[in-house]
Amino acid sequence: MSFSNPFRPGAGHAPPYLAGRTDETNEFRRLLKQRTILENLILTGLRGVGKTVLLDTFKPLAVSEGWRWASSDLSESTGVSEKTTSQRLMTDVAVLTSSIVIQESVSHGMGFLANNRTTQHTLSYATLEHIYESTPGLASDKLKAVLELVWDVLRQINPPPKGIVFAYDEAQNMCDHPSTEEYPLSLLLDIFQSLQRKGIPFMLVFAGLPTLFPKLVEARTYSERMFRVLFLNRLEGSDIRDAIVKPIDADECPITFSNPSIDIITRESCGYPYFIQFICRETYDVFLQQLTDGTEPSVPVAEITRKLDTDFFAGRWARVTDRQRTLLFVIAHLDNSDDEFSVQDIVDKSKEMLAKSFGSSHTNQMLLSLSNSGLVYKNRHGRYSLAVPLLNQFIRRQENIDGLQRAADR
């Protein structure tokens, strides 16, 4: 059987070897040992650092420790209203409870003529929804009643689970909507804080972009005390080499990467897991063809970069207006564009580069729009960063293509 290309540069696709996430995994193991849930977990970081992949690896760890696992992606539609958020949670927990049978006593008649009988139901979504709708009060009261019943039932089975992990990816999509008087994010936080204070072991695990944690704190200030935040950074040192080499470290693999090739892949990927997978996949295929042709293997950096621009960056760039592109062009030329920057940094740089510079108010407005588009994010200290790794390098490559340099010269 031929050895197929092992590298997988997809959204949320598990790499053939997960490198460099031992500390985060050990931290999750620590949280699983909580008897009373005092800390929930947030996995955050830029796109392409492996949040989804790491979240997926947590499931078997939790199950092996005796926990149940309920999970989903939090799409924009989930957070439209408190009702849709409640439906999301009930849908996810029903997967765990739909095979459990509960009994309900039903009485007909009065006094000595009463006819008592017992009916059985499975704890399916329909049952959970019936409990939700028949419970008086607000959406929070209804959802609490459902989840408290779920735990009352689960803890009676043999052996009882240690608790439920509610794991949600793309959690940055959740937010409150004061204009429509819908507060789904606050609902979610209030529910879990209330259940955890009652000793019910339901733990939240969120994965999302760096905009997530500020949203949680804005919705409920106590969120700072509810969550342990793990920021996933790019890989470094031997972890990068392991991610490159270990997937092809097999006798039947026809390809090897020389040290110079590994150095090129390390430099071009900057240690970001998605880019490592992308460049390694392309390099593997090229090396295989060069091996067939009898030529000396070499990493086609220019060609891979062009394909990466098309596959990863171009779609995001196409959604940006001309004036936003000019702002991003200025950001990309900041000395600290790889790190944090301020509104004043952008204003000052625009005066150097543009005939029509940006003012502070206009810059703030545009950064807010770019943040909503997922291209930048604002941290808790009021400074900004690019939310897409290596976006500054891509923008600098577009100067001659999009006429950004000519715009700066005018």
MOZIJO-V144184 format. One record per pair of residues at least 4 apart in sequence whose ideal C-beta (glycine too) atoms are under 8 Angstrom apart, sorted by the first residue. I is the first residue (numbers start at 1). GAP is how many residues later the second one is. D is the distance in whole Angstrom. If there is no record, write none. Layout:
# MOZIJO-V144184
i->I gap->GAP d->D
i->I gap->GAP d->D
This chain:
# MOZIJO-V144184
i->1 gap->251 d->8
i->3 gap->247 d->7
i->3 gap->249 d->5
i->3 gap->250 d->5
i->3 gap->251 d->6
i->5 gap->276 d->6
i->5 gap->279 d->5
i->5 gap->280 d->6
i->5 gap->283 d->8
i->6 gap->10 d->4
i->6 gap->241 d->4
i->6 gap->242 d->7
i->6 gap->278 d->8
i->7 gap->8 d->7
i->7 gap->9 d->7
i->7 gap->240 d->6
i->7 gap->270 d->5
i->7 gap->271 d->8
i->7 gap->273 d->4
i->7 gap->274 d->4
i->7 gap->277 d->6
i->8 gap->5 d->4
i->8 gap->6 d->7
i->8 gap->7 d->6
i->8 gap->8 d->7
i->8 gap->269 d->6
i->8 gap->273 d->7
i->9 gap->4 d->7
i->9 gap->265 d->6
i->9 gap->266 d->8
i->9 gap->268 d->4
i->9 gap->269 d->4
i->9 gap->272 d->6
i->11 gap->41 d->7
i->12 gap->40 d->4
i->12 gap->41 d->6
i->12 gap->44 d->7
i->12 gap->157 d->8
i->13 gap->40 d->7
i->13 gap->264 d->8
i->14 gap->4 d->7
i->14 gap->39 d->5
i->14 gap->42 d->6
i->14 gap->43 d->8
i->15 gap->4 d->8
i->15 gap->35 d->8
i->15 gap->38 d->7
i->15 gap->228 d->7
i->15 gap->232 d->7
i->15 gap->258 d->7
i->15 gap->262 d->6
i->16 gap->230 d->7
i->16 gap->231 d->4
i->17 gap->225 d->6
i->17 gap->226 d->6
i->17 gap->229 d->4
i->17 gap->230 d->5
i->18 gap->32 d->8
i->18 gap->35 d->7
i->18 gap->36 d->7
i->18 gap->39 d->6
i->19 gap->216 d->6
i->19 gap->220 d->4
i->19 gap->221 d->7
i->19 gap->223 d->4
i->19 gap->224 d->4
i->19 gap->227 d->7
i->19 gap->254 d->8
i->20 gap->215 d->5
i->20 gap->216 d->7
i->20 gap->219 d->3
i->20 gap->220 d->8
i->20 gap->222 d->8
i->20 gap->223 d->7
i->21 gap->4 d->6
i->21 gap->29 d->7
i->21 gap->33 d->5
i->21 gap->36 d->8
i->21 gap->211 d->8
i->22 gap->4 d->6
i->23 gap->4 d->6
i->24 gap->4 d->7
i->24 gap->19 d->7
i->24 gap->30 d->6
i->24 gap->206 d->5
i->24 gap->208 d->7
i->25 gap->4 d->7
i->25 gap->29 d->8
i->25 gap->32 d->7
i->25 gap->33 d->8
i->25 gap->36 d->7
i->26 gap->4 d->7
i->27 gap->4 d->7
i->27 gap->14 d->8
i->27 gap->201 d->7
i->27 gap->203 d->6
i->28 gap->4 d->7
i->28 gap->13 d->6
i->28 gap->30 d->5
i->28 gap->33 d->7
i->28 gap->177 d->8
i->29 gap->4 d->7
i->29 gap->32 d->7
i->29 gap->36 d->8
i->31 gap->8 d->6
i->31 gap->9 d->8
i->31 gap->10 d->6
i->31 gap->172 d->7
i->31 gap->197 d->7
i->32 gap->29 d->7
i->32 gap->30 d->6
i->32 gap->33 d->5
i->32 gap->35 d->6
i->32 gap->130 d->8
i->34 gap->4 d->6
i->34 gap->5 d->7
i->34 gap->167 d->7
i->34 gap->169 d->7
i->35 gap->166 d->7
i->36 gap->160 d->7
i->36 gap->163 d->6
i->36 gap->165 d->8
i->37 gap->126 d->7
i->37 gap->159 d->4
i->37 gap->164 d->6
i->37 gap->165 d->7
i->37 gap->166 d->5
i->38 gap->158 d->8
i->39 gap->187 d->7
i->39 gap->188 d->7
i->39 gap->189 d->5
i->40 gap->152 d->7
i->40 gap->163 d->6
i->40 gap->164 d->4
i->40 gap->165 d->7
i->40 gap->166 d->8
i->40 gap->186 d->5
i->40 gap->187 d->5
i->40 gap->188 d->7
i->41 gap->162 d->7
i->41 gap->163 d->7
i->41 gap->164 d->5
i->41 gap->165 d->7
i->41 gap->186 d->7
i->41 gap->187 d->5
i->41 gap->189 d->7
i->42 gap->129 d->8
i->42 gap->163 d->8
i->42 gap->164 d->5
i->42 gap->165 d->8
i->42 gap->166 d->7
i->42 gap->170 d->6
i->42 gap->171 d->6
i->42 gap->174 d->8
i->42 gap->185 d->5
i->42 gap->186 d->7
i->42 gap->187 d->5
i->42 gap->188 d->7
i->43 gap->8 d->5
i->43 gap->11 d->6
i->43 gap->12 d->6
i->43 gap->162 d->7
i->43 gap->163 d->7
i->43 gap->164 d->4
i->43 gap->165 d->8
i->43 gap->187 d->5
i->43 gap->189 d->6
i->44 gap->7 d->7
i->44 gap->163 d->7
i->44 gap->164 d->6
i->44 gap->165 d->7
i->44 gap->166 d->5
i->44 gap->168 d->6
i->44 gap->169 d->6
i->44 gap->185 d->6
i->44 gap->186 d->7
i->44 gap->187 d->6
i->44 gap->188 d->7
i->45 gap->4 d->4
i->45 gap->5 d->8
i->45 gap->6 d->6
i->45 gap->164 d->8
i->45 gap->165 d->7
i->45 gap->186 d->6
i->45 gap->187 d->4
i->45 gap->188 d->7
i->46 gap->163 d->7
i->46 gap->164 d->7
i->46 gap->226 d->8
i->46 gap->340 d->8
i->46 gap->341 d->6
i->46 gap->342 d->7
i->46 gap->343 d->5
i->47 gap->162 d->7
i->47 gap->227 d->7
i->47 gap->327 d->8
i->47 gap->340 d->7
i->47 gap->341 d->6
i->47 gap->342 d->7
i->48 gap->224 d->5
i->48 gap->225 d->7
i->48 gap->226 d->3
i->48 gap->227 d->7
i->48 gap->264 d->8
i->48 gap->340 d->8
i->48 gap->341 d->5
i->49 gap->183 d->4
i->49 gap->184 d->7
i->49 gap->185 d->7
i->49 gap->223 d->6
i->49 gap->224 d->6
i->49 gap->225 d->8
i->49 gap->340 d->7
i->50 gap->4 d->5
i->50 gap->182 d->6
i->50 gap->223 d->4
i->50 gap->224 d->8
i->51 gap->4 d->6
i->51 gap->118 d->7
i->51 gap->156 d->4
i->51 gap->157 d->7
i->51 gap->181 d->6
i->52 gap->4 d->6
i->52 gap->117 d->5
i->52 gap->155 d->6
i->53 gap->4 d->7
i->53 gap->220 d->8
i->54 gap->4 d->7
i->54 gap->153 d->8
i->54 gap->178 d->7
i->55 gap->4 d->8
i->55 gap->16 d->8
i->55 gap->112 d->6
i->55 gap->114 d->6
i->55 gap->150 d->7
i->55 gap->152 d->5
i->57 gap->4 d->7
i->58 gap->4 d->6
i->58 gap->107 d->8
i->58 gap->109 d->7
i->58 gap->147 d->7
i->59 gap->4 d->6
i->59 gap->10 d->5
i->59 gap->12 d->7
i->59 gap->108 d->7
i->60 gap->4 d->6
i->61 gap->4 d->7
i->62 gap->5 d->4
i->62 gap->7 d->5
i->62 gap->103 d->5
i->63 gap->4 d->6
i->63 gap->5 d->8
i->63 gap->6 d->6
i->65 gap->97 d->7
i->66 gap->93 d->7
i->66 gap->95 d->6
i->66 gap->96 d->4
i->67 gap->94 d->6
i->67 gap->95 d->5
i->67 gap->96 d->6
i->67 gap->97 d->7
i->67 gap->98 d->5
i->67 gap->136 d->8
i->68 gap->28 d->5
i->68 gap->86 d->7
i->68 gap->93 d->5
i->68 gap->95 d->7
i->68 gap->96 d->5
i->68 gap->97 d->7
i->69 gap->95 d->7
i->69 gap->96 d->5
i->69 gap->98 d->6
i->70 gap->19 d->8
i->70 gap->22 d->4
i->70 gap->23 d->5
i->70 gap->25 d->7
i->70 gap->26 d->6
i->70 gap->94 d->6
i->70 gap->95 d->7
i->70 gap->96 d->5
i->70 gap->97 d->7
i->71 gap->21 d->7
i->71 gap->94 d->8
i->71 gap->95 d->7
i->71 gap->96 d->4
i->71 gap->97 d->7
i->71 gap->98 d->8
i->72 gap->6 d->8
i->72 gap->16 d->6
i->72 gap->19 d->8
i->72 gap->20 d->5
i->72 gap->96 d->6
i->72 gap->97 d->8
i->73 gap->95 d->7
i->73 gap->96 d->5
i->73 gap->97 d->5
i->74 gap->4 d->5
i->74 gap->5 d->7
i->74 gap->14 d->7
i->74 gap->94 d->5
i->74 gap->95 d->7
i->74 gap->96 d->5
i->74 gap->97 d->5
i->74 gap->99 d->5
i->74 gap->100 d->5
i->75 gap->4 d->8
i->75 gap->95 d->7
i->75 gap->98 d->6
i->76 gap->4 d->7
i->76 gap->97 d->5
i->77 gap->7 d->7
i->78 gap->6 d->6
i->78 gap->7 d->6
i->78 gap->10 d->5
i->78 gap->95 d->7
i->78 gap->96 d->7
i->78 gap->106 d->8
i->79 gap->5 d->7
i->79 gap->6 d->6
i->79 gap->94 d->6
i->79 gap->95 d->4
i->79 gap->96 d->6
i->79 gap->105 d->5
i->79 gap->106 d->7
i->80 gap->4 d->5
i->80 gap->97 d->8
i->80 gap->102 d->7
i->80 gap->104 d->7
i->81 gap->4 d->7
i->81 gap->96 d->8
i->81 gap->99 d->8
i->81 gap->101 d->5
i->81 gap->103 d->6
i->82 gap->4 d->6
i->82 gap->57 d->4
i->82 gap->58 d->8
i->82 gap->100 d->6
i->82 gap->101 d->6
i->82 gap->102 d->5
i->82 gap->105 d->5
i->83 gap->4 d->6
i->83 gap->56 d->6
i->84 gap->4 d->7
i->84 gap->100 d->7
i->85 gap->4 d->7
i->85 gap->89 d->8
i->85 gap->99 d->4
i->85 gap->102 d->6
i->85 gap->103 d->6
i->86 gap->4 d->6
i->86 gap->46 d->7
i->86 gap->53 d->6
i->86 gap->56 d->7
i->86 gap->57 d->5
i->86 gap->60 d->8
i->86 gap->101 d->7
i->87 gap->4 d->6
i->87 gap->42 d->8
i->88 gap->4 d->6
i->89 gap->4 d->6
i->89 gap->54 d->7
i->89 gap->58 d->7
i->89 gap->77 d->7
i->89 gap->99 d->8
i->89 gap->102 d->8
i->90 gap->4 d->6
i->90 gap->35 d->6
i->90 gap->38 d->5
i->90 gap->39 d->6
i->90 gap->42 d->7
i->90 gap->53 d->8
i->90 gap->56 d->6
i->91 gap->4 d->8
i->91 gap->34 d->6
i->92 gap->74 d->7
i->93 gap->4 d->6
i->93 gap->35 d->7
i->93 gap->53 d->8
i->93 gap->54 d->7
i->93 gap->57 d->6
i->93 gap->71 d->7
i->93 gap->73 d->8
i->94 gap->4 d->5
i->94 gap->29 d->7
i->94 gap->30 d->6
i->94 gap->31 d->4
i->94 gap->34 d->6
i->96 gap->54 d->8
i->96 gap->58 d->8
i->96 gap->68 d->7
i->97 gap->25 d->8
i->97 gap->26 d->4
i->97 gap->27 d->8
i->97 gap->31 d->8
i->97 gap->53 d->6
i->97 gap->56 d->7
i->97 gap->57 d->7
i->98 gap->24 d->6
i->98 gap->25 d->7
i->98 gap->26 d->5
i->98 gap->27 d->7
i->99 gap->23 d->7
i->100 gap->22 d->7
i->100 gap->23 d->5
i->100 gap->53 d->6
i->100 gap->54 d->8
i->100 gap->57 d->7
i->101 gap->19 d->5
i->101 gap->20 d->7
i->101 gap->21 d->6
i->101 gap->22 d->8
i->102 gap->18 d->7
i->102 gap->19 d->6
i->102 gap->20 d->8
i->102 gap->21 d->6
i->102 gap->25 d->8
i->102 gap->51 d->6
i->103 gap->15 d->5
i->103 gap->16 d->7
i->103 gap->17 d->6
i->103 gap->18 d->8
i->104 gap->14 d->7
i->104 gap->15 d->5
i->104 gap->16 d->8
i->104 gap->17 d->6
i->105 gap->11 d->6
i->105 gap->12 d->8
i->105 gap->13 d->6
i->106 gap->10 d->7
i->106 gap->11 d->6
i->106 gap->12 d->7
i->106 gap->13 d->6
i->107 gap->7 d->5
i->107 gap->8 d->7
i->107 gap->9 d->5
i->108 gap->6 d->7
i->108 gap->7 d->4
i->108 gap->8 d->8
i->108 gap->9 d->8
i->109 gap->4 d->5
i->109 gap->5 d->5
i->109 gap->6 d->5
i->110 gap->4 d->6
i->121 gap->6 d->5
i->122 gap->5 d->7
i->123 gap->4 d->5
i->123 gap->5 d->7
i->123 gap->27 d->7
i->123 gap->30 d->6
i->124 gap->4 d->7
i->125 gap->4 d->6
i->126 gap->4 d->6
i->127 gap->4 d->7
i->128 gap->4 d->6
i->128 gap->18 d->5
i->128 gap->22 d->8
i->129 gap->4 d->6
i->130 gap->4 d->6
i->131 gap->4 d->6
i->131 gap->11 d->8
i->131 gap->14 d->6
i->131 gap->15 d->5
i->131 gap->18 d->6
i->132 gap->10 d->5
i->132 gap->11 d->7
i->132 gap->13 d->7
i->132 gap->14 d->5
i->133 gap->9 d->7
i->135 gap->6 d->6
i->135 gap->7 d->4
i->135 gap->10 d->4
i->135 gap->11 d->8
i->136 gap->5 d->7
i->137 gap->4 d->3
i->137 gap->5 d->6
i->138 gap->4 d->7
i->139 gap->4 d->6
i->139 gap->48 d->6
i->140 gap->4 d->6
i->140 gap->47 d->6
i->140 gap->50 d->6
i->140 gap->51 d->6
i->140 gap->54 d->8
i->141 gap->4 d->7
i->142 gap->4 d->7
i->143 gap->4 d->6
i->143 gap->44 d->7
i->143 gap->48 d->6
i->144 gap->4 d->6
i->144 gap->47 d->6
i->144 gap->50 d->6
i->144 gap->51 d->7
i->145 gap->4 d->6
i->146 gap->4 d->6
i->147 gap->4 d->7
i->147 gap->44 d->7
i->147 gap->48 d->6
i->147 gap->53 d->7
i->147 gap->55 d->7
i->148 gap->4 d->6
i->148 gap->47 d->7
i->148 gap->50 d->8
i->148 gap->52 d->7
i->149 gap->4 d->6
i->150 gap->4 d->6
i->150 gap->14 d->8
i->151 gap->4 d->6
i->151 gap->13 d->8
i->151 gap->44 d->8
i->151 gap->49 d->5
i->151 gap->50 d->8
i->151 gap->51 d->7
i->152 gap->4 d->7
i->153 gap->4 d->7
i->154 gap->6 d->6
i->154 gap->7 d->6
i->154 gap->10 d->8
i->155 gap->5 d->5
i->155 gap->6 d->8
i->156 gap->4 d->7
i->157 gap->4 d->8
i->162 gap->39 d->6
i->163 gap->37 d->8
i->163 gap->38 d->3
i->163 gap->39 d->6
i->163 gap->40 d->6
i->164 gap->37 d->7
i->164 gap->38 d->5
i->164 gap->39 d->7
i->165 gap->38 d->5
i->165 gap->40 d->6
i->166 gap->26 d->8
i->166 gap->36 d->6
i->166 gap->37 d->7
i->166 gap->38 d->5
i->166 gap->39 d->7
i->167 gap->38 d->4
i->167 gap->39 d->8
i->167 gap->40 d->8
i->168 gap->36 d->8
i->168 gap->37 d->7
i->168 gap->38 d->6
i->168 gap->39 d->7
i->169 gap->38 d->5
i->169 gap->39 d->7
i->170 gap->37 d->7
i->170 gap->38 d->6
i->171 gap->35 d->4
i->171 gap->36 d->6
i->171 gap->37 d->4
i->171 gap->41 d->5
i->172 gap->36 d->4
i->172 gap->37 d->4
i->172 gap->39 d->5
i->172 gap->40 d->4
i->172 gap->43 d->7
i->173 gap->35 d->8
i->174 gap->10 d->6
i->174 gap->11 d->5
i->174 gap->14 d->7
i->174 gap->41 d->7
i->175 gap->9 d->8
i->175 gap->10 d->6
i->175 gap->40 d->6
i->175 gap->44 d->8
i->176 gap->6 d->7
i->176 gap->7 d->4
i->176 gap->8 d->7
i->176 gap->9 d->5
i->176 gap->10 d->6
i->176 gap->43 d->6
i->177 gap->4 d->8
i->177 gap->5 d->4
i->177 gap->6 d->7
i->177 gap->7 d->8
i->178 gap->5 d->8
i->183 gap->4 d->6
i->183 gap->36 d->8
i->184 gap->4 d->7
i->185 gap->4 d->7
i->185 gap->30 d->7
i->185 gap->31 d->7
i->185 gap->34 d->5
i->186 gap->4 d->6
i->186 gap->33 d->5
i->186 gap->34 d->6
i->187 gap->4 d->6
i->188 gap->4 d->7
i->188 gap->16 d->8
i->189 gap->4 d->6
i->189 gap->27 d->7
i->189 gap->30 d->6
i->189 gap->31 d->5
i->189 gap->33 d->8
i->189 gap->34 d->6
i->189 gap->37 d->7
i->190 gap->4 d->6
i->190 gap->30 d->7
i->191 gap->4 d->6
i->192 gap->4 d->6
i->192 gap->10 d->6
i->192 gap->12 d->5
i->192 gap->34 d->8
i->193 gap->4 d->6
i->193 gap->27 d->8
i->193 gap->29 d->7
i->193 gap->33 d->6
i->194 gap->4 d->7
i->195 gap->5 d->4
i->195 gap->7 d->5
i->196 gap->4 d->7
i->196 gap->5 d->8
i->196 gap->6 d->7
i->204 gap->22 d->8
i->204 gap->23 d->8
i->206 gap->6 d->6
i->206 gap->21 d->8
i->208 gap->4 d->4
i->209 gap->165 d->6
i->209 gap->168 d->6
i->209 gap->178 d->6
i->210 gap->21 d->7
i->210 gap->167 d->5
i->210 gap->169 d->7
i->210 gap->175 d->7
i->210 gap->177 d->7
i->211 gap->4 d->6
i->211 gap->160 d->6
i->211 gap->163 d->8
i->211 gap->166 d->5
i->211 gap->167 d->7
i->211 gap->176 d->7
i->212 gap->4 d->7
i->213 gap->4 d->6
i->213 gap->10 d->8
i->213 gap->14 d->7
i->213 gap->16 d->6
i->213 gap->167 d->8
i->214 gap->4 d->6
i->214 gap->164 d->7
i->214 gap->165 d->7
i->214 gap->166 d->6
i->215 gap->4 d->6
i->216 gap->4 d->7
i->216 gap->7 d->4
i->216 gap->10 d->8
i->216 gap->11 d->7
i->217 gap->4 d->6
i->217 gap->6 d->5
i->217 gap->7 d->6
i->217 gap->163 d->7
i->219 gap->4 d->7
i->222 gap->4 d->6
i->223 gap->4 d->6
i->234 gap->36 d->6
i->234 gap->37 d->4
i->234 gap->38 d->5
i->234 gap->39 d->8
i->234 gap->155 d->7
i->235 gap->4 d->4
i->235 gap->5 d->5
i->235 gap->8 d->6
i->235 gap->36 d->4
i->235 gap->37 d->8
i->235 gap->38 d->6
i->235 gap->41 d->7
i->236 gap->4 d->7
i->236 gap->35 d->6
i->237 gap->4 d->8
i->238 gap->4 d->6
i->239 gap->4 d->6
i->239 gap->32 d->8
i->240 gap->4 d->7
i->240 gap->26 d->5
i->240 gap->29 d->7
i->240 gap->31 d->5
i->240 gap->36 d->7
i->241 gap->4 d->6
i->241 gap->21 d->6
i->241 gap->25 d->7
i->242 gap->4 d->5
i->243 gap->4 d->8
i->243 gap->30 d->7
i->243 gap->33 d->5
i->243 gap->34 d->8
i->244 gap->13 d->6
i->244 gap->18 d->6
i->244 gap->21 d->6
i->244 gap->22 d->7
i->244 gap->32 d->6
i->244 gap->36 d->6
i->245 gap->4 d->6
i->245 gap->12 d->7
i->245 gap->17 d->7
i->247 gap->33 d->7
i->248 gap->5 d->5
i->248 gap->7 d->6
i->248 gap->8 d->7
i->248 gap->9 d->7
i->248 gap->36 d->7
i->249 gap->4 d->7
i->254 gap->34 d->7
i->254 gap->37 d->7
i->255 gap->29 d->6
i->255 gap->32 d->5
i->255 gap->33 d->6
i->255 gap->36 d->7
i->257 gap->4 d->4
i->257 gap->5 d->5
i->257 gap->8 d->7
i->257 gap->23 d->8
i->257 gap->26 d->7
i->257 gap->30 d->8
i->258 gap->4 d->7
i->258 gap->39 d->8
i->259 gap->4 d->6
i->260 gap->4 d->7
i->261 gap->4 d->6
i->261 gap->22 d->7
i->261 gap->36 d->7
i->261 gap->37 d->8
i->261 gap->38 d->5
i->262 gap->4 d->6
i->263 gap->4 d->6
i->264 gap->4 d->6
i->264 gap->35 d->5
i->264 gap->37 d->6
i->265 gap->4 d->6
i->265 gap->11 d->7
i->265 gap->14 d->5
i->265 gap->15 d->6
i->265 gap->18 d->7
i->265 gap->34 d->7
i->266 gap->5 d->7
i->268 gap->7 d->7
i->268 gap->11 d->6
i->268 gap->33 d->6
i->268 gap->36 d->7
i->268 gap->37 d->7
i->269 gap->6 d->4
i->269 gap->7 d->5
i->269 gap->9 d->8
i->269 gap->10 d->5
i->270 gap->5 d->7
i->270 gap->119 d->7
i->270 gap->120 d->6
i->271 gap->5 d->7
i->272 gap->4 d->7
i->272 gap->117 d->5
i->272 gap->118 d->7
i->273 gap->4 d->6
i->274 gap->4 d->6
i->274 gap->38 d->8
i->274 gap->115 d->8
i->275 gap->4 d->6
i->275 gap->33 d->7
i->275 gap->114 d->7
i->275 gap->115 d->7
i->276 gap->4 d->6
i->277 gap->4 d->6
i->278 gap->4 d->7
i->278 gap->26 d->8
i->278 gap->30 d->6
i->278 gap->33 d->8
i->278 gap->34 d->7
i->279 gap->4 d->6
i->279 gap->20 d->8
i->279 gap->25 d->6
i->279 gap->29 d->8
i->280 gap->4 d->6
i->281 gap->4 d->7
i->282 gap->4 d->6
i->282 gap->18 d->8
i->282 gap->21 d->8
i->282 gap->22 d->5
i->282 gap->25 d->7
i->283 gap->4 d->6
i->283 gap->16 d->5
i->283 gap->17 d->8
i->283 gap->21 d->7
i->284 gap->4 d->6
i->285 gap->4 d->7
i->286 gap->4 d->6
i->286 gap->11 d->8
i->286 gap->13 d->8
i->286 gap->14 d->6
i->287 gap->4 d->6
i->287 gap->10 d->5
i->288 gap->4 d->7
i->289 gap->4 d->6
i->290 gap->5 d->5
i->290 gap->6 d->7
i->290 gap->7 d->5
i->290 gap->8 d->7
i->291 gap->6 d->7
i->299 gap->5 d->7
i->300 gap->4 d->6
i->301 gap->4 d->6
i->302 gap->4 d->6
i->303 gap->4 d->7
i->304 gap->4 d->6
i->305 gap->4 d->6
i->305 gap->92 d->8
i->306 gap->4 d->7
i->307 gap->4 d->6
i->308 gap->4 d->5
i->308 gap->5 d->7
i->309 gap->4 d->5
i->309 gap->5 d->6
i->309 gap->85 d->6
i->309 gap->88 d->7
i->310 gap->4 d->5
i->313 gap->4 d->6
i->313 gap->75 d->7
i->313 gap->78 d->7
i->313 gap->81 d->4
i->314 gap->4 d->6
i->315 gap->4 d->7
i->316 gap->4 d->7
i->316 gap->57 d->8
i->316 gap->58 d->8
i->316 gap->59 d->7
i->316 gap->72 d->6
i->316 gap->75 d->8
i->317 gap->8 d->8
i->317 gap->77 d->7
i->317 gap->81 d->7
i->319 gap->54 d->6
i->320 gap->4 d->5
i->320 gap->5 d->5
i->320 gap->8 d->7
i->320 gap->50 d->8
i->320 gap->53 d->7
i->320 gap->55 d->7
i->321 gap->4 d->7
i->322 gap->4 d->7
i->323 gap->4 d->7
i->323 gap->43 d->7
i->324 gap->4 d->6
i->324 gap->42 d->6
i->324 gap->45 d->7
i->324 gap->46 d->6
i->325 gap->4 d->6
i->325 gap->70 d->8
i->325 gap->77 d->7
i->325 gap->79 d->6
i->326 gap->4 d->7
i->326 gap->28 d->7
i->326 gap->78 d->7
i->326 gap->81 d->6
i->326 gap->82 d->8
i->327 gap->4 d->7
i->327 gap->19 d->7
i->327 gap->23 d->8
i->327 gap->31 d->6
i->327 gap->36 d->7
i->327 gap->39 d->5
i->327 gap->40 d->8
i->327 gap->43 d->8
i->328 gap->4 d->6
i->328 gap->42 d->7
i->328 gap->47 d->7
i->328 gap->63 d->8
i->328 gap->67 d->6
i->329 gap->4 d->7
i->329 gap->24 d->8
i->329 gap->66 d->6
i->329 gap->70 d->7
i->329 gap->75 d->5
i->329 gap->78 d->8
i->329 gap->79 d->7
i->330 gap->4 d->7
i->330 gap->16 d->6
i->330 gap->19 d->5
i->330 gap->20 d->5
i->330 gap->23 d->6
i->330 gap->24 d->7
i->330 gap->28 d->7
i->331 gap->6 d->6
i->331 gap->10 d->7
i->331 gap->15 d->6
i->331 gap->18 d->8
i->331 gap->45 d->8
i->331 gap->55 d->7
i->331 gap->61 d->7
i->331 gap->64 d->8
i->332 gap->5 d->5
i->332 gap->59 d->7
i->332 gap->60 d->4
i->332 gap->61 d->8
i->332 gap->63 d->4
i->332 gap->64 d->5
i->333 gap->4 d->7
i->333 gap->16 d->6
i->333 gap->20 d->7
i->333 gap->63 d->7
i->334 gap->7 d->5
i->334 gap->11 d->6
i->334 gap->12 d->7
i->334 gap->15 d->6
i->336 gap->4 d->7
i->336 gap->5 d->5
i->336 gap->9 d->7
i->337 gap->4 d->7
i->337 gap->49 d->7
i->337 gap->55 d->4
i->338 gap->54 d->7
i->339 gap->46 d->7
i->340 gap->39 d->7
i->340 gap->43 d->4
i->340 gap->44 d->7
i->340 gap->45 d->5
i->341 gap->4 d->4
i->341 gap->5 d->7
i->341 gap->42 d->7
i->341 gap->43 d->6
i->341 gap->44 d->7
i->342 gap->4 d->7
i->342 gap->40 d->8
i->342 gap->41 d->5
i->342 gap->42 d->7
i->343 gap->4 d->6
i->343 gap->17 d->6
i->343 gap->20 d->5
i->343 gap->21 d->6
i->343 gap->24 d->7
i->343 gap->41 d->8
i->344 gap->4 d->6
i->344 gap->16 d->7
i->345 gap->4 d->6
i->346 gap->4 d->6
i->346 gap->12 d->6
i->346 gap->17 d->5
i->347 gap->4 d->7
i->347 gap->10 d->7
i->347 gap->11 d->6
i->347 gap->12 d->7
i->347 gap->13 d->6
i->347 gap->16 d->6
i->348 gap->4 d->7
i->349 gap->4 d->6
i->350 gap->4 d->5
i->350 gap->7 d->4
i->350 gap->8 d->4
i->350 gap->13 d->8
i->351 gap->6 d->4
i->353 gap->55 d->5
i->354 gap->4 d->7
i->354 gap->53 d->7
i->354 gap->54 d->6
i->354 gap->56 d->8
i->355 gap->53 d->8
i->355 gap->54 d->8
i->355 gap->55 d->5
i->356 gap->54 d->8
i->358 gap->4 d->5
i->358 gap->5 d->5
i->358 gap->8 d->8
i->359 gap->4 d->7
i->360 gap->4 d->6
i->361 gap->4 d->7
i->362 gap->4 d->6
i->363 gap->4 d->6
i->364 gap->4 d->7
i->365 gap->4 d->7
i->366 gap->4 d->6
i->367 gap->4 d->6
i->367 gap->9 d->6
i->367 gap->11 d->7
i->367 gap->17 d->6
i->368 gap->4 d->7
i->369 gap->4 d->7
i->370 gap->5 d->5
i->370 gap->6 d->5
i->371 gap->4 d->7
i->371 gap->5 d->5
i->371 gap->6 d->6
i->371 gap->7 d->6
i->371 gap->13 d->8
i->371 gap->16 d->8
i->374 gap->13 d->6
i->374 gap->14 d->8
i->375 gap->11 d->7
i->375 gap->12 d->6
i->375 gap->13 d->6
i->375 gap->16 d->7
i->376 gap->8 d->5
i->376 gap->9 d->7
i->376 gap->10 d->6
i->376 gap->11 d->6
i->377 gap->7 d->7
i->377 gap->8 d->6
i->377 gap->10 d->5
i->378 gap->4 d->7
i->378 gap->5 d->7
i->378 gap->6 d->5
i->379 gap->4 d->6
i->379 gap->5 d->8
i->379 gap->6 d->7
i->386 gap->5 d->5
i->386 gap->6 d->6
i->387 gap->4 d->8
i->390 gap->4 d->6
i->391 gap->4 d->6
i->392 gap->4 d->7
i->393 gap->4 d->7
i->394 gap->4 d->7
i->395 gap->4 d->8
i->395 gap->9 d->8
i->397 gap->4 d->8
i->398 gap->4 d->5
i->398 gap->6 d->6
i->399 gap->5 d->5
i->399 gap->6 d->4
i->400 gap->5 d->6
i->403 gap->4 d->6
i->404 gap->4 d->6
i->405 gap->4 d->6
i->406 gap->4 d->7
